[in-house]
Amino acid sequence: MKTHFYLLPLALFLLSVVTVAHSEDEHGHEDHKQERHNEKESGDAHDEHEEGVIALTPVQQQTAGIVVESLRERQLASETRAPGEVKLNAYNTTKVTTRISAQVVKRHVTLGEHVKTGQPLVTLSGVDMAEAQGALMVADREWHRVKNLGAKVTSDRRYTEARVARQLAYAKANAYGMTSQGIETFLKSGDARKANGEFQLLAPRDGTVAQEDFIEGVVVEPGHVLFTITDETSLWVEARMTPRQLTGIHQNTVARVKTTAGWLTGSVSQLFHTLDESTRTIAVRITVPNPDDRLHPGEFVDVYFQNGQQDAVLAVPETAVVRSTDGDWQVFIAEHDNEFRAVEVKVLQSNSGFTRIEGIKPGTRVVTQGVFFLQSELAKSGFDIHNH
């Protein structure tokens, strides 16, 4: 009994030592597993950040409209760029003015409205026109009286004077602004009260009311431009160029105009021969078709002149090149059938719908359509090709 009494404390001590050792071993094992797990996650995240790869299934690629082409040489025409300004085509433009002092009685069209030839634009009234109308009605009646009497009853002199007086009165009313149709209607009425000086100005051509400068009730003087009517289906773009840039540019040279709404193609119609003293540049006029009203007078554009020389260069469609988040140019390359990666490139030239680039090798498979979808996916992942 005495021996067992001393053995019990020893057994309890050994049991506690074994329990503590086992507990420390379990904690150490769990800590080691957690460290390896954290290292693995950190390594995986680092690899994904390094690669910046976007993986898409064939179905996703079809939905996003992904199209891939190999980078190759293309024949591109050399171009010269110059700033330009859109202007009215003066050959398709008419200014509507009054030839006498008159008051604006009523407007019939507004700014921006499309008008047809012969359509009333404005009704005016003037003292000079009233006098001309009265004289015309008197001369017309006298002429008809003399003509009805016949040459046998009246002298040749009187017959001629009546006819010439009527012709002069007619011409004067016409010169003051009455149309031939308006004059005939006025004379047929035979109503002297209509000699009140009112007359209408009609649209001289089909086109758009591009400018107007009056309000109802004002008195306008001869030569005052009431309306500017233009056919905007064809406009002018005036580009400013240095004498050196003009090398190889001549009449009928093809020019591409870059606008906020896209590209338009025209041709050089005139080259000015006077150097601007302040800018030391020469104006080049390009006639540009404007079928969908995409250009507007006063708009600033970029003009690219093609000199006809063809160069073989590495180029991709313009749709393949986009700006990265930091403003650099980039393209997306297909590394495998379902993986795409953003690569920074240098843009050298753009024309005819293609962009000449540097930074990747010929034969590299480049995404030419669906780029904005890939760019959006890249932004979601937070990847930066510069590893900032």
C-alpha positions as a printed NumPy array, in Angstrom:
array([[   0.   ,    0.   ,    0.   ],
       [   2.806,    2.284,    0.673],
       [   4.451,    1.522,   -2.682],
       [   1.231,    2.304,   -4.651],
       [   0.872,    5.629,   -2.839],
       [   4.174,    6.914,   -4.313],
       [   3.537,    5.567,   -7.85 ],
       [   0.245,    7.486,   -8.349],
       [   1.769,   11.02 ,   -8.55 ],
       [   4.387,    9.747,  -11.034],
       [   1.712,    8.308,  -13.317],
       [  -0.273,   11.522,  -13.276],
       [   2.836,   13.554,  -14.199],
       [   3.714,   11.316,  -17.147],
       [   0.104,   11.472,  -18.445],
       [   0.112,   15.288,  -18.389],
       [   3.422,   15.42 ,  -20.297],
       [   2.088,   13.134,  -23.05 ],
       [  -1.132,   15.143,  -23.344],
       [   0.688,   18.479,  -23.684],
       [   3.086,   17.086,  -26.295],
       [   0.204,   15.692,  -28.359],
       [  -1.649,   19.02 ,  -28.186],
       [   1.419,   20.991,  -29.314],
       [   1.951,   18.557,  -32.177],
       [  -1.641,   18.979,  -33.385],
       [  -1.44 ,   22.795,  -33.2  ],
       [   1.869,   22.792,  -35.036],
       [   0.492,   20.568,  -37.756],
       [  -2.587,   22.803,  -38.247],
       [  -0.427,   25.952,  -38.334],
       [   1.817,   24.367,  -40.947],
       [  -1.201,   23.414,  -43.091],
       [  -2.575,   26.977,  -42.839],
       [   0.789,   28.45 ,  -43.854],
       [   0.985,   26.183,  -46.882],
       [  -2.596,   27.106,  -47.834],
       [  -1.868,   30.827,  -47.536],
       [   1.31 ,   30.453,  -49.576],
       [  -0.607,   28.587,  -52.268],
       [  -3.342,   31.263,  -52.449],
       [  -0.736,   34.014,  -52.521],
       [   1.184,   32.253,  -55.251],
       [  -1.948,   31.618,  -57.312],
       [  -3.021,   35.25 ,  -57.051],
       [   0.447,   36.389,  -58.033],
       [   0.518,   34.111,  -61.065],
       [  -2.931,   35.348,  -62.202],
       [  -1.801,   38.982,  -61.794],
       [   1.379,   38.278,  -63.737],
       [  -0.406,   36.612,  -66.644],
       [  -3.531,   38.77 ,  -66.938],
       [  -5.148,   36.019,  -68.977],
       [  -8.845,   36.089,  -69.84 ],
       [ -10.297,   32.648,  -70.451],
       [ -13.472,   32.3  ,  -72.524],
       [ -15.327,   29.231,  -73.668],
       [ -16.221,   28.892,  -77.359],
       [ -19.821,   29.832,  -76.538],
       [ -18.692,   32.96 ,  -74.684],
       [ -16.44 ,   33.919,  -77.589],
       [ -19.297,   33.558,  -80.041],
       [ -21.607,   35.616,  -77.831],
       [ -18.982,   38.374,  -77.465],
       [ -18.302,   38.365,  -81.217],
       [ -14.61 ,   37.543,  -80.836],
       [ -12.734,   37.437,  -84.159],
       [  -9.017,   36.651,  -84.382],
       [  -6.621,   37.426,  -87.261],
       [  -2.881,   36.933,  -87.676],
       [  -0.736,   40.059,  -87.779],
       [   0.567,   40.439,  -91.336],
       [   1.783,   42.999,  -93.831],
       [  -0.805,   45.098,  -95.639],
       [  -0.535,   47.639,  -98.443],
       [  -1.399,   51.023,  -96.949],
       [  -1.31 ,   54.361,  -98.73 ],
       [   0.887,   57.034,  -97.202],
       [  -1.151,   59.871,  -95.696],
       [  -0.604,   63.451,  -94.603],
       [  -2.709,   64.761,  -91.721],
       [  -3.972,   68.352,  -91.417],
       [  -6.628,   70.142,  -89.311],
       [  -9.735,   71.301,  -91.137],
       [ -13.   ,   73.187,  -90.706],
       [ -16.364,   72.362,  -92.261],
       [ -17.903,   75.173,  -94.324],
       [ -20.92 ,   75.71 ,  -96.522],
       [ -20.492,   74.724, -100.139],
       [ -20.774,   78.191, -101.707],
       [ -21.614,   76.661, -105.085],
       [ -24.704,   75.073, -103.539],
       [ -25.683,   78.076, -101.404],
       [ -27.899,   81.094, -102.068],
       [ -28.42 ,   84.227,  -99.979],
       [ -31.916,   85.712, -100.055],
       [ -31.961,   89.52 ,  -99.852],
       [ -34.392,   92.366, -100.473],
       [ -33.667,   94.876, -103.246],
       [ -35.658,   97.715, -101.693],
       [ -36.273,   99.114,  -98.233],
       [ -39.183,   97.131,  -96.813],
       [ -40.819,   95.997,  -93.602],
       [ -41.053,   92.316,  -92.642],
       [ -44.751,   91.485,  -92.455],
       [ -44.648,   87.711,  -91.891],
       [ -42.149,   84.87 ,  -91.925],
       [ -43.138,   81.551,  -93.5  ],
       [ -40.145,   79.308,  -92.661],
       [ -37.825,   78.861,  -89.709],
       [ -34.142,   78.136,  -89.175],
       [ -33.152,   74.577,  -90.064],
       [ -36.28 ,   73.945,  -92.137],
       [ -35.933,   72.224,  -95.506],
       [ -37.535,   74.204,  -98.323],
       [ -38.41 ,   73.596, -101.957],
       [ -37.824,   75.875, -104.942],
       [ -40.6  ,   78.494, -105.161],
       [ -41.76 ,   78.062, -101.562],
       [ -42.685,   81.383,  -99.852],
       [ -40.052,   82.436,  -97.324],
       [ -41.211,   85.831,  -96.1  ],
       [ -43.794,   88.538,  -96.865],
       [ -42.495,   92.114,  -97.102],
       [ -44.122,   95.495,  -97.667],
       [ -42.467,   98.648,  -99.02 ],
       [ -43.385,  102.113, -100.303],
       [ -41.262,  101.692, -103.412],
       [ -43.068,   98.451, -104.243],
       [ -46.469,  100.101, -103.749],
       [ -45.529,  102.819, -106.246],
       [ -44.233,  100.219, -108.697],
       [ -47.42 ,   98.153, -108.388],
       [ -49.62 ,  101.206, -108.96 ],
       [ -47.614,  102.274, -112.009],
       [ -47.76 ,   98.741, -113.393],
       [ -51.545,   98.535, -113.067],
       [ -51.995,  101.911, -114.844],
       [ -49.552,  100.97 , -117.613],
       [ -51.159,   97.549, -118.069],
       [ -54.645,   99.018, -118.445],
       [ -53.427,  101.665, -120.903],
       [ -51.651,   99.072, -122.978],
       [ -54.734,   96.866, -123.185],
       [ -56.859,   99.894, -124.18 ],
       [ -54.471,  100.93 , -126.94 ],
       [ -54.053,   97.359, -128.141],
       [ -57.834,   96.889, -128.369],
       [ -58.172,  100.069, -130.423],
       [ -55.63 ,   98.772, -132.887],
       [ -52.809,  100.35 , -134.801],
       [ -55.204,  101.847, -137.37 ],
       [ -56.931,  104.028, -134.772],
       [ -53.86 ,  105.033, -132.737],
       [ -50.592,  106.283, -134.093],
       [ -47.543,  104.063, -134.19 ],
       [ -45.876,  106.306, -131.63 ],
       [ -48.744,  106.012, -129.151],
       [ -48.954,  102.255, -129.689],
       [ -45.216,  101.818, -129.04 ],
       [ -45.188,  104.126, -126.016],
       [ -48.023,  102.191, -124.349],
       [ -46.351,   98.838, -124.95 ],
       [ -42.92 ,  100.024, -123.704],
       [ -44.45 ,  101.715, -120.64 ],
       [ -46.137,   98.485, -119.677],
       [ -42.913,   96.502, -120.161],
       [ -40.907,   98.976, -118.046],
       [ -43.492,   98.923, -115.238],
       [ -43.493,   95.128, -115.322],
       [ -39.687,   94.954, -115.199],
       [ -39.514,   97.421, -112.302],
       [ -41.969,   95.456, -110.134],
       [ -40.081,   92.28 , -110.993],
       [ -36.719,   93.864, -110.122],
       [ -38.094,   95.063, -106.779],
       [ -38.955,   91.513, -105.783],
       [ -42.275,   90.446, -107.279],
       [ -42.101,   87.171, -109.201],
       [ -43.536,   86.854, -112.703],
       [ -46.28 ,   84.62 , -111.342],
       [ -47.028,   87.144, -108.604],
       [ -47.229,   89.965, -111.133],
       [ -49.627,   88.041, -113.397],
       [ -51.872,   87.192, -110.451],
       [ -51.809,   90.828, -109.342],
       [ -52.771,   92.139, -112.805],
       [ -55.523,   89.567, -113.337],
       [ -57.199,   90.605, -110.097],
       [ -57.648,   94.154, -111.464],
       [ -58.038,   95.295, -107.85 ],
       [ -56.211,   98.602, -107.277],
       [ -56.397,   98.012, -103.524],
       [ -53.834,   95.238, -103.908],
       [ -51.239,   97.798, -104.905],
       [ -50.329,   97.997, -101.206],
       [ -46.63 ,   97.253, -101.551],
       [ -46.792,   93.674, -100.237],
       [ -44.775,   90.957, -101.946],
       [ -43.211,   87.599, -101.119],
       [ -39.655,   86.361, -101.438],
       [ -39.532,   82.737, -102.624],
       [ -36.958,   80.006, -102.139],
       [ -34.566,   80.122, -105.104],
       [ -33.505,   76.48 , -104.65 ],
       [ -34.118,   73.288, -102.697],
       [ -32.154,   73.244,  -99.477],
       [ -31.98 ,   73.943,  -95.775],
       [ -32.408,   77.314,  -94.092],
       [ -28.877,   77.557,  -92.678],
       [ -29.029,   81.174,  -91.481],
       [ -31.587,   83.929,  -90.903],
       [ -31.218,   87.505,  -89.713],
       [ -34.457,   89.368,  -89.005],
       [ -37.552,   89.494,  -86.823],
       [ -41.086,   90.334,  -87.878],
       [ -41.853,   94.045,  -87.947],
       [ -38.337,   95.309,  -88.638],
       [ -37.485,   97.426,  -91.669],
       [ -34.671,   95.927,  -93.717],
       [ -32.547,   97.826,  -96.168],
       [ -31.549,   96.769,  -99.697],
       [ -28.932,   94.015,  -99.678],
       [ -29.738,   92.805,  -96.162],
       [ -29.431,   88.994,  -96.09 ],
       [ -32.669,   87.579,  -94.709],
       [ -31.954,   83.89 ,  -95.33 ],
       [ -29.08 ,   81.651,  -96.364],
       [ -30.3  ,   78.504,  -98.075],
       [ -27.89 ,   75.699,  -98.82 ],
       [ -27.892,   72.153, -100.113],
       [ -26.053,   70.288,  -97.313],
       [ -25.731,   67.017,  -99.216],
       [ -22.309,   68.323, -100.247],
       [ -20.104,   70.499,  -98.018],
       [ -16.604,   71.957,  -98.066],
       [ -13.796,   71.174,  -95.649],
       [ -10.956,   73.7  ,  -95.631],
       [  -7.684,   72.225,  -94.393],
       [  -4.656,   74.337,  -93.458],
       [  -1.301,   72.986,  -94.624],
       [   2.309,   74.107,  -94.821],
       [   3.917,   74.39 ,  -98.269],
       [   6.015,   71.287,  -97.51 ],
       [   2.898,   69.231,  -96.728],
       [   1.423,   70.11 , -100.112],
       [   3.976,   67.931, -101.903],
       [   2.078,   65.29 , -103.847],
       [  -1.324,   66.875, -103.191],
       [  -3.231,   68.183, -106.189],
       [  -6.759,   68.567, -107.477],
       [  -8.785,   65.341, -107.139],
       [  -6.429,   63.909, -104.491],
       [  -8.431,   61.581, -102.242],
       [  -8.939,   62.897,  -98.709],
       [ -10.488,   61.146,  -95.71 ],
       [ -12.253,   63.274,  -93.125],
       [ -12.439,   62.075,  -89.517],
       [ -15.472,   63.402,  -87.665],
       [ -17.112,   62.643,  -84.347],
       [ -19.638,   60.557,  -86.29 ],
       [ -17.053,   58.533,  -88.22 ],
       [ -15.154,   58.746,  -91.5  ],
       [ -16.168,   60.449,  -94.757],
       [ -14.292,   60.416,  -98.053],
       [ -13.963,   63.385, -100.396],
       [ -11.508,   64.835, -102.888],
       [  -9.508,   68.024, -103.271],
       [ -11.466,   70.51 , -105.379],
       [  -9.304,   73.637, -104.987],
       [  -5.85 ,   74.64 , -103.758],
       [  -5.436,   78.246, -102.694],
       [  -2.424,   80.139, -104.016],
       [  -2.064,   82.678, -101.207],
       [  -0.11 ,   81.964,  -98.022],
       [  -1.826,   83.076,  -94.809],
       [   0.428,   85.717,  -93.244],
       [  -0.37 ,   84.804,  -89.643],
       [  -0.297,   80.984,  -89.812],
       [   2.038,   80.63 ,  -92.817],
       [  -0.258,   77.952,  -94.177],
       [  -2.198,   77.431,  -97.39 ],
       [  -5.878,   76.475,  -97.533],
       [  -6.907,   73.318,  -99.351],
       [ -10.593,   72.879, -100.125],
       [ -12.082,   69.385, -100.083],
       [ -15.58 ,   68.639, -101.379],
       [ -17.192,   66.014,  -99.16 ],
       [ -20.525,   64.248,  -99.724],
       [ -22.732,   64.548,  -96.642],
       [ -25.558,   62.07 ,  -97.242],
       [ -26.758,   61.593,  -93.652],
       [ -26.188,   65.174,  -92.47 ],
       [ -23.183,   64.005,  -90.426],
       [ -21.167,   67.176,  -91.056],
       [ -22.172,   70.666,  -89.953],
       [ -20.654,   74.035,  -90.908],
       [ -18.25 ,   75.29 ,  -88.249],
       [ -17.257,   71.806,  -87.094],
       [ -13.531,   71.057,  -86.704],
       [ -12.232,   67.812,  -88.214],
       [  -9.018,   65.992,  -89.094],
       [  -8.19 ,   65.508,  -92.767],
       [  -5.941,   62.742,  -94.107],
       [  -4.611,   63.165,  -97.651],
       [  -3.508,   60.086,  -99.582],
       [  -0.516,   60.696, -101.856],
       [  -0.942,   57.455, -103.797],
       [   2.243,   55.749, -102.552],
       [   1.616,   52.228, -101.237],
       [   3.748,   50.837,  -98.388],
       [   3.815,   47.258,  -97.054],
       [   3.475,   47.55 ,  -93.26 ],
       [   2.362,   45.457,  -90.308],
       [  -1.185,   46.592,  -89.606],
       [  -4.414,   45.451,  -87.985],
       [  -7.998,   46.695,  -88.402],
       [  -8.636,   49.869,  -86.403],
       [ -11.128,   47.962,  -84.248],
       [  -8.266,   45.873,  -82.805],
       [  -6.466,   48.767,  -81.085],
       [  -7.8  ,   50.377,  -77.9  ],
       [  -6.537,   52.565,  -75.082],
       [  -5.525,   50.96 ,  -71.8  ],
       [  -6.477,   52.448,  -68.425],
       [  -3.277,   54.523,  -68.371],
       [  -3.791,   55.829,  -71.921],
       [  -1.342,   53.576,  -73.788],
       [  -2.366,   51.664,  -76.913],
       [  -2.947,   47.944,  -76.543],
       [  -4.203,   44.898,  -78.425],
       [  -5.425,   41.515,  -77.238],
       [  -3.595,   38.432,  -78.487],
       [  -4.892,   34.87 ,  -78.519],
       [  -2.373,   32.668,  -76.729],
       [  -4.506,   29.529,  -76.973],
       [  -7.914,   28.718,  -78.355],
       [  -9.648,   30.033,  -75.251],
       [  -7.154,   32.44 ,  -73.633],
       [  -6.515,   36.109,  -74.416],
       [  -3.96 ,   38.56 ,  -73.052],
       [  -3.547,   42.364,  -73.35 ],
       [  -0.258,   43.54 ,  -74.882],
       [   0.948,   47.117,  -75.173],
       [   1.831,   48.298,  -78.711],
       [   2.997,   51.47 ,  -80.43 ],
       [   0.682,   53.053,  -83.014],
       [   2.552,   54.465,  -86.016],
       [  -0.135,   55.275,  -88.57 ],
       [  -3.87 ,   54.886,  -89.218],
       [  -5.596,   55.034,  -92.582],
       [  -8.101,   53.231,  -94.765],
       [  -9.542,   51.493,  -91.701],
       [  -6.227,   49.958,  -90.602],
       [  -3.65 ,   50.847,  -87.948],
       [   0.086,   50.279,  -88.326],
       [   1.6  ,   49.014,  -85.07 ],
       [   4.887,   47.947,  -83.474],
       [   5.516,   45.745,  -80.435],
       [   4.418,   42.281,  -81.519],
       [   5.805,   39.861,  -84.087],
       [   4.291,   38.978,  -87.475],
       [   1.984,   36.004,  -87.279],
       [   0.773,   36.88 ,  -83.767],
       [  -2.934,   36.096,  -83.481],
       [  -4.682,   39.388,  -82.677],
       [  -8.307,   39.946,  -81.671],
       [  -9.885,   42.281,  -84.266],
       [ -13.513,   42.218,  -83.108],
       [ -14.989,   41.933,  -79.632],
       [ -12.068,   43.881,  -78.156],
       [ -14.229,   46.075,  -75.937],
       [ -15.7  ,   42.993,  -74.279],
       [ -12.206,   41.733,  -73.433],
       [ -11.23 ,   45.206,  -72.236],
       [ -14.244,   45.206,  -69.903],
       [ -13.346,   41.76 ,  -68.54 ],
       [  -9.776,   42.912,  -67.988],
       [ -10.985,   45.948,  -66.052],
       [ -13.167,   43.735,  -63.843],
       [ -10.154,   41.619,  -62.906],
       [  -8.179,   44.723,  -61.931],
       [  -5.2  ,   43.599,  -64.002],
       [  -2.605,   46.167,  -65.158],
       [  -0.149,   45.208,  -67.883],
       [   2.41 ,   47.502,  -66.262],
       [   1.989,   45.72 ,  -62.872],
       [   1.464,   49.1  ,  -61.179]])
